[in-house]
Amino acid sequence: MRAISKYAGAVAMAVVALVGCCPGAGAERLDLTLDEAITRARVSSVEAAVALDELKSAYWEYRTYRADLLPELTFRGTVPSYRKQYGTYMDAGGAYTFVPNDYLQLSGELGLTQNIWLTGGRVSLITSLDYMRQLSGESYNRFLTIPVALALEQPLFATNRVKWSRRIEPVRYREARAAFLSATEDVAIKAIDLYFSLLMAGENLRIARQNHGNATRLYEVAQEKRKMGRISRNDLLQMELNVLEAASALTDCESQWRNAMFGMTAFLDLPQDTEVVPEIPSILPSAAIPYQAAYEKALENNRFAPSQLRRQLEAEYAVAQARGDMRQINLFARVGFTGTSHGIGGAYRDLRDDRVVEVGFEIPLVDWGKRCGRVKVAESNRKVTESRLRQEAVTFSQDIFLLVERYSNQQSQLHLSARADTIASRRYDTNYQTYLIGGISTLDLNDSQVKKDEARRNYVSELYRFWLYYYQLRSITLWDFAKDAPIDADIDRLVGE
């Protein structure tokens, strides 16, 4: 027994030395509330930066779509084009020969193009100037001008891409804005998870320290009682075993605390030598959240509704594209004026009509059902999408119902666990003092200690679940029920508009 006693004492001293030098040794202390942790996470975490980058990407895609609806002014030119080469020439008798050609050419065209929203075509207003300088033989200049021309490009049966873009892209951007807000709430949920992991690790470490200190003191008292013959040798060995178990538990809790601390500081982008000290939240939101209100807010604000609408529209667009590809007829027409002269002034004076009309078509005669098959595939995919959307709508409403039920039940569970924590703590304190005077057995004391520790951990776990369910409801509804206001952000400022 003396060997065991010496071993227990050595272990106790080693653990005390380890704990005295590890937690917080040389570290900068940062007291942090749950609200402060969430605020820091939304600003500093990598997840928040990823969500913002995704929002910016969606924003510029939306800006590109908007720009596609506006007139586009372009300038095309060739400055210069020089050629010195031989070309074939046929004379009046039908004989071919090669003749040299040496010339310099410059050209420029300014065009204003507008997509036609109603028909899906394009209309352009064009002006151009071409200059050619003949360098071989008898040198001369030549100008060709089109002062003004109006051109139309119109597919007659193809899908109107502009019309479908006007239906799909605003919905896509609305979905992206809602997804960003939900992502910021998901960042808060991860912050809550890491915060309570650290809080639980700290509580476990505090409990382990307390248990180790109490076990050491009780073992010292038991040694004195054994000398006086007031307890059995078996009870003394049990108390010594308690010291060893408490020392082992303390070492494990220290390691878990370190891991939780590293995860928290890394997530909040804090220096690794920072010791974050979380506080148990004492003020809780008391908002009652009925299912119908949560479901309506989710349909109004969540990305779910615009996502379903976008996918439905995309499926219909795929069908329209497949049908439009069954035959292709394109109309091109251009009317305007043109002039040519050796001088640039004359090229703008003696103008002539310039008219071009082209109708090109492609109609499959025998394609073995390929185009028709594409239409059938697109229609089948649309039906599959519609079925999936209906199933997702049912699942979405069920998830909200279960989440509301969990949140509502969690409020009473939290109240009960808080009361149980208080009672178990008082019971252990009473039993501890009673054991010192020999009023209860070791087994009764150990039982009260286990119940105390379980009650404390259960209270922290129930508190974590309460905040988790509350922020999950915020994430899915994008509604702050405590303030009865929508969760919003200055999107235009965030994307740098």
TABEL-V954855 format. One record per run of one state. SS is the DSSP state (2 for helix, 1 for strand, 0 for the rest). FROM is the first residue (numbers start at 1). TO is the last residue. If there is no record, write none. Layout:
BEGIN
ss = <SS	SS>
from = <FROM	FROM>
to = <TO	TO>
END
This chain:
BEGIN
ss = <0	2	0	1	0	2	0	2	0	1	0	1	0	1	0	1	0	2	0	2	0	1	0	2	0	2	0	1	0	2	0	1	0	2	0	2	0	1	0	1	0	2	0>
from = <1	2	23	28	33	34	45	46	69	72	91	96	116	122	135	140	156	161	228	233	268	274	279	291	302	303	325	327	342	344	348	351	364	370	437	442	478	479	481	485	487	491	495>
to = <1	22	27	32	33	44	45	68	71	90	95	115	121	134	139	155	160	227	232	267	273	278	290	301	302	324	326	341	343	347	350	363	369	436	441	477	478	480	484	486	490	494	497>
END
